[in-house]
Amino acid sequence: MTNKIVLNIDSNDIKPIAEKLLSKKVKNEGYKINTNPELMLVPEYETDADVTLPIFEGEQFFEVSGFSYWPDIEDPAYVMLDVSDDMIVQLWRDELITQIGKQNIHSNDYNPHIIILKKGDNKNKTEFNINPEVRNELLNKCEEITVPNHIKANHIDIIDN
C-alpha cells in the first residue's frame, strides 16, 4: 500500500486567489478551483517503518514565493503556489525522507507546492494543451496578482492511496 504525507491548507487562503484567476474563458477551458488544497511533503511512498510526523500544534504558516506551473508555463495544467523556499517545509521533508528512505519514495523529482487551479482530471498528460489566448490571459492574471507572503496549514496527515 502506498501513502503520502500532506499538510492540509486552509482553503480560505487559496480561494480568493483562485477566483481572481478563474475568468469565464479560463473556466470554459476546463479549469476548476482546487477545493481541497494540500501541500505534499512526501509524494507516494511504501515503507514498513514507523513514520513520526513533525509536531504540529494549532495553525502553521508557510512562506509562498510565487506561482509555479505543471507541466510547464506553456501548457499549465496546474497553477500552483510555490512553497519550496520555506525552511520549515524543507526541514520537515528532509526528516520525513530520512525516516522513510529515499529508495522507498516513488517520485524524487518534486517541488513543494499548493495546487490552486487545475484543468480537468489531466489523466492523459501527453495529450494536454491549452488555447494560447486563454493561456496568455491566465498568465497575465498571475503576473497581476500579488500572492500572499504566507499560507496557513491546519494539520498534517499520512494519507493511504
C-alpha positions in Angstrom: 0.0 0.0 0.0 1.3 3.5 -0.9 1.0 6.5 1.3 1.7 10.2 1.0 2.3 12.9 3.7 0.4 16.2 3.3 -0.2 19.4 5.0 -3.9 20.4 4.8 -4.1 24.1 3.7 -6.8 26.5 4.8 -9.0 26.9 1.6 -9.9 30.4 2.7 -6.3 31.4 1.9 -6.4 29.9 -1.6 -10.0 30.6 -2.7 -9.7 34.4 -3.3 -6.5 33.9 -5.4 -8.1 31.1 -7.5 -11.3 33.1 -8.0 -9.3 36.0 -9.4 -7.6 33.7 -11.9 -10.8 31.9 -12.9 -12.2 34.1 -15.6 -15.1 32.9 -17.8 -12.6 32.0 -20.6 -10.4 30.1 -18.2 -13.4 28.3 -16.7 -14.7 27.4 -20.2 -11.2 25.9 -21.0 -11.9 23.4 -18.3 -10.1 24.8 -15.2 -11.5 24.3 -11.8 -10.6 25.6 -8.3 -8.9 23.0 -6.1 -11.4 22.8 -3.3 -9.1 20.5 -1.2 -5.8 22.3 -1.2 -2.8 20.5 0.3 1.0 20.8 0.4 2.5 17.4 -0.3 5.6 16.9 1.9 6.3 13.4 0.7 4.8 12.0 -2.5 3.7 8.4 -2.8 5.9 6.0 -0.9 5.9 2.5 0.5 7.6 1.5 3.8 7.1 -0.8 6.8 8.9 1.7 9.0 7.0 3.7 11.6 7.0 7.4 10.5 6.9 10.0 13.1 5.2 13.2 11.9 6.6 16.6 12.8 5.0 18.3 15.8 2.1 20.4 14.6 0.2 22.5 17.1 -2.7 24.8 16.1 -2.0 26.6 12.8 1.3 26.9 11.0 2.2 29.4 8.3 4.4 28.6 5.3 6.2 31.0 3.0 4.9 31.5 -0.5 7.5 32.5 -3.2 5.1 32.9 -6.2 3.3 30.9 -8.8 4.5 27.7 -10.5 3.0 25.7 -13.3 2.8 22.0 -14.2 3.9 20.6 -16.5 5.3 23.9 -17.7 4.3 27.6 -18.3 3.5 26.9 -22.0 0.6 24.4 -21.1 -0.2 24.9 -17.4 -2.5 22.0 -16.4 -2.0 23.1 -12.8 -1.5 26.6 -11.5 0.2 26.4 -8.1 1.6 28.4 -5.3 5.3 27.6 -4.8 6.4 27.0 -1.2 9.7 25.3 -2.0 11.7 28.1 -0.3 10.1 27.7 3.1 12.7 26.4 5.5 10.3 24.5 7.8 8.9 22.7 4.7 12.5 21.8 3.7 13.4 20.7 7.2 10.3 18.6 7.6 10.6 17.0 4.2 14.3 16.1 4.8 13.4 14.5 8.1 10.5 12.5 6.7 12.5 11.3 3.7 15.3 10.2 6.1 12.7 8.2 8.1 11.1 6.7 5.0 14.2 6.1 3.0 14.7 7.8 -0.4 14.6 4.4 -2.2 11.0 3.9 -0.9 9.7 7.1 -2.5 8.1 6.7 -6.0 8.9 10.2 -7.2 12.1 12.1 -6.3 11.5 15.0 -8.7 9.1 17.0 -6.6 9.0 20.7 -5.5 6.6 21.6 -2.7 3.6 23.5 -4.0 -0.1 24.0 -3.4 -2.4 23.5 -6.4 -5.0 26.3 -6.7 -6.3 25.7 -10.3 -6.4 22.5 -12.3 -7.6 21.7 -15.8 -9.9 18.7 -15.8 -8.5 15.4 -14.4 -5.3 15.5 -16.5 -5.1 11.7 -16.7 -3.7 11.9 -20.3 -0.6 14.0 -19.8 0.7 13.6 -23.3 -2.5 15.0 -24.9 -2.8 18.1 -22.8 -2.9 21.6 -24.3 -4.5 24.9 -23.8 -5.7 27.6 -26.1 -2.9 30.2 -26.4 -5.2 33.1 -25.9 -6.6 31.6 -22.7 -3.1 30.7 -21.5 -1.9 34.3 -22.0 -4.9 35.6 -20.2 -4.2 33.2 -17.3 -0.5 34.0 -17.1 -1.2 37.8 -17.3 -3.5 37.5 -14.3 -0.8 35.5 -12.4 1.6 38.4 -13.0 -1.0 41.0 -11.8 -1.9 39.2 -8.6 0.1 39.7 -5.5 0.5 36.3 -3.8 0.3 36.2 0.0 3.6 36.0 1.8 2.3 33.1 3.9 -0.3 30.3 3.6 -1.9 28.7 6.7 -2.0 25.0 7.2 -4.4 23.3 9.6 -2.8 19.9 10.2 -0.5 17.2 8.8 -1.7 13.8 7.7 -0.5 10.5 6.3 -2.9 9.5 3.6 -3.4 6.0 2.2 -3.6 5.9 -1.5 
